[in-house]
């Protein structure tokens, strides 16, 4: 990877930091924990994130909805504590309305360790009143100007049975009454959906409920990337809203580059798509929105990662960070946000993790120790707001009067999106060992002579917390001393100092290990 660039003649275009607009978290009640709040403030400082999205706003453990003898007396104490903390961290909520409060749920079946109820509400009038009352409370507490800066999303992944035990038509109606309830408070509040799950290449979601017999399409395909992957329900959702004059300020879906498919016997297979699945999917969403009835709608991908499992060991490895950087650089200019799921391993859908590094979604582990993905977002945040060069695996930006550049070595030998590693770390270890070193050689002219820069590299030998945990025996319950040592090993990667020559030229020459990410920035 070589670049010879003269800033004096290089054109530049605005660079929107869409990757840091929104970040995900598990559920609302987890946000009442001191460590969750501390970690949120930390990732805000490191990654520059603007909004946080989570499940469970109306779940029973937030105690918002209370009904006695037909009388509803909502309590906002817990949600006030949470939202106050989010705002104090310099962020805003990306509100997800869901799941059903126990008193409104049509069924009793739940999902997750914490018992999320995915049933549609029994009474859409009461649901709409709950949405309206909640938004009115926020306007009264935080002011209309503040709340107008928020986003309001209706439900989470309603195409999946455990998350919504109803039909597509029932979700569309739920969206309608929710959107109208939000707009009844103030017409400038922003509402959207359908928040559907990862893309599919078959007809499994073409009807009112999922038809698993269509999963055979992916199980028999010789090349997953040759299939026609498309977002679930998006076109039908936009058509319904246009036909019924329902407001849509943004569209949302979840482009995980995976497919959990069932064969004809109901046995599951977890499939990973190609390395460029994310920008391909985002381009598809962009085309659908641009050609649809709401071309001005923003596009927010409100969940995204290398897989949709909170027990995928790859999440703890350098290849997860390389996947993030490669995907983000390939997706510039396509969408308004791409929300990494999640910022923390304080996440209890399957209960707490057994080890400090258990394959959780988080950029930070349960102790707040940064994983490689945290470094990826820290480095992305260091980029400027004007892009002067982009190619596969490399971007150069102007930051003030200087430059900031980010490179990634995603080895050609791996053609999948950070292959998932379940049950054991075997696949993650094998993937990490795949590939050859690559030379990064940069020559950038047009800088102020004598200015000092650094080239920081995070890879399997530098800035990787799990490597130090492994050296210390992988204790599932490490001592305070071990935690401190692991944290210290993971704060930064290797750093090489550089100086701009008298002729205004900055040169960098580095051998990058496979899966390395490298940031060139002012010292």
LUMKETOR-252151 format. One record per residue (C-alpha): residue in one letter; x, y, z. Coordinates in steps of 0.25 Angstrom, whole numbers, plus 5000, padded with zeros to 4 digits. Example, Ala and Ser with C-alpha at 12.3 -4.5 7.8 and 13.67 -1.06 7.14 Angstrom:
A504949825031
S505549965029
! end
This chain:
X500050005000
X500750124995
X500350274993
X501050394989
X500150514991
X500350664989
X499350744998
X499550864990
X498850804978
X497950694984
X496450724983
X495650704996
X494250674999
X493450685012
X493550555021
X492350525030
X492750445042
X491450355040
X492150245047
X492050315061
X490650375060
X490050255068
X490550145076
X489750025082
X489549975096
X488749855102
X487549905110
X487050025117
X487249965131
X488649935129
X488850085127
X488550105142
X489850035146
X491050125149
X492050045141
X491150055129
X491050205130
X492550225133
X492850145120
X491850225112
X492550355116
X493850285112
X493450235098
X492850375096
X494250435099
X494950335090
X494050315079
X493250445078
X491950375078
X490650455078
X489450365081
X489250235088
X488150135085
X487650015094
X486549925096
X485549915107
X485050055109
X483650005113
X484149875119
X483549845133
X484849875140
X484850015136
X483450035142
X482950135133
X481550075130
X480650045142
X479250015141
X478249985153
X476749965151
X476850025137
X477550145142
X478950175136
X479950255145
X481350255138
X482650265146
X483850325139
X484850325151
X485750215145
X485650265131
X486050405136
X487250355143
X487650285130
X487450405121
X488050505130
X489350415130
X489350405115
X489150555113
X490250585124
X491150495116
X491050595104
X490150495096
X488650485093
X487650365093
X487350295080
X485950255085
X485450115082
X484050095086
X483949955091
X483649845096
X482249825101
X482049855116
X481549735123
X480149795125
X480049825110
X480649695105
X479749605097
X480549485100
X481449445112
X482549375104
X483849455105
X485249455099
X486649485106
X487149455120
X486349585124
X485049545118
X484749645107
X483349625103
X483249635088
X481649625087
X480949735080
X480149815090
X478749775093
X478149915092
X478850005081
X478050125087
X478750105101
X480050085094
X479950215086
X479550285099
X480850225106
X481650275094
X481050415094
X481150425110
X482550385110
X482950485099
X482150595106
X482950565119
X484250575112
X483850715105
X483450765119
X484750715125
X485750745115
X485150855106
X484550845092
X485850885085
X486650775092
X485650665089
X485550715074
X486950675073
X486650525077
X486150415068
X484950325071
X484950175065
X483850085066
X484149945072
X485349855069
X485449755058
X483949725056
X484149625045
X484749525055
X483749445063
X484349455077
X484449605076
X483049625070
X482049515072
X481049575061
X480949605046
X481549705037
X480249775036
X480149785051
X481549845051
X481149945040
X479949985048
X480749995061
X481750085054
X480650175049
X479950195063
X481350215069
X481850315058
X480550395059
X480650395074
X482050455074
X481650555063
X480450595072
X481350655082
X482150735072
X482250715057
X483750735056
X484050615064
X484750505056
X484150375055
X484550245047
X484650095045
X484449985042
X485749945049
X485749805042
X486849705044
X487949665034
X487749655019
X487249525012
X487349474998
X486049394998
X484549405000
X484549365015
X483949505019
X483149535007
X481849485015
X481249535028
X482149445036
X483449375033
X483449255025
X484649175028
X484549075017
X485249185008
X486549175016
X486949065006
X487349174996
X488549215004
X488849075009
X489049024995
X489749144989
X491149124984
X491449274986
X490649354996
X491049484989
X490449444976
X489049444983
X488149564983
X488249614997
X487249725001
X486649795013
X485449725020
X484149795018
X484749935015
X484049955001
X482749905007
X482849995019
X483050115010
X481950075001
X480950065013
X481450195019
X481250265006
X479850205004
X479350245018
X480050375019
X480950325031
X482150415034
X483550355031
X484750445035
X485750325035
X485850185031
X486550085039
X487049935038
X488149845043
X489249805032
X489949695039
X490749625029
X490249485034
X489049395032
X488549295042
X487849195033
X487049075036
X487148945027
X485948865024
X486048785037
X486148915046
X487548905048
X488249035049
X489549085041
X490249215043
X490749275030
X491649395028
X491649475015
X492749535007
X493649645013
X492949755005
X491549715009
X491349845018
X491649955007
X490849864997
X489649865006
X489750005010
X489750044995
X488549964993
X487750035004
X488250164998
X487650124984
X486350084990
X486150214998
X486550304987
X485550234978
X484450224988
X483350324993
X484250385004
X485550414997
X485850525007
X485850415019
X487050395026
X487650255027
X488150205040
X488650065041
X488350045056
X489049915059
X490349865052
X491549775055
X492249665049
X491249565054
X489949575062
X490349485073
X490849525087
X491649405088
X492549415076
X494049415080
X494449495068
X493849615074
X495049615084
X496049605073
X496849695064
X496049645051
X494849715057
X495549845057
X496049825043
X494649785038
X494049915045
X495150005038
X495049945024
X493449945024
X493450085029
X494450135018
X493650065008
X492250125012
X492650275012
X491550355006
X490450255007
X489650265020
X489450365032
X489950265042
X490450125044
X490250085059
X491249985064
X490649885073
X491049905085
X491950005092
X492049915105
X492049765109
X491149805121
X490049735113
X489149625118
X488349565107
X488949435110
X489349475124
X490749525128
X491949465121
X492749365128
X494149415124
X494649555123
X494749525108
X493549445104
X493249485090
X492349605095
X491849715085
X492549825093
X493649915089
X494049915104
X493949785112
X493249775125
X494449835133
X494449955123
X495749905116
X495749945101
X495649835091
X496249855077
X494949915072
X495050025082
X496350065076
X495750055062
X494650165066
X495750245074
X496550245061
X495350275052
X495050395061
X496350455059
X496150475044
X495850615039
X494550665033
X495150675019
X495550555011
X496750575001
X496950424997
X496250294998
X496650154993
X496350014998
X496950005012
X497350155013
X496850295015
X497550425016
X496850545022
X497150695026
X497050725040
X497250875042
X498550905035
X499050765037
X498650625032
X498150505038
X498150365031
X497650235034
X498050095028
X497549955030
X498249825026
X497049725023
X497849615017
X497349565003
X497449425007
X496149445016
X494949475007
X493849475018
X493449585027
X494249555040
X493849405041
X493049375053
X493649285064
X492649215073
X492749115084
X494349125084
X495349225079
X495849125068
X495349205056
X495749335062
X497149285065
X497249225051
X496749355044
X497749435052
X498849355047
X498449365032
X499149455023
X500549525020
X501049655025
X500849775016
X501649905014
X501050035017
X501850145010
X501350295011
X501950415005
X501050545008
X501550675003
X501050815006
X501150815022
X501850915031
X503350885033
X503650825046
X502250785050
X502250655058
X501350535055
X501250395060
X500850265054
X500150175063
X499850025060
X498949935067
X499049785063
X499249645069
X500549695077
X500149835081
X498949895088
X498149765088
X497649735102
X497349585100
X498849555097
X499249605111
X498049525118
X498549405110
X499949425115
X499449435129
X498749295128
X497349345124
X496849345138
X495249355137
X495349445150
X496649525149
X497149595161
X497149745162
X498649745158
X498349665146
X497249755141
X498149875143
X499249805135
X498349765124
X497749905123
X499149965122
X499449875111
X498249915103
X498250065104
X499050095091
X499750025080
X501150035076
X501550185073
X502650235064
X502950385064
X503150455051
X503550595047
X503150675035
X504450705027
X504950845024
X504350825010
X502950805016
X502950655013
X502450555023
X502850405021
X502450285028
X502950135025
X502350025033
X502149875031
X500749845035
X500349705041
X499049645036
X497849715042
X498649835047
X498049975047
X498950095046
X498750235049
X499550355045
X499250475053
X499850605059
X500650575072
! end
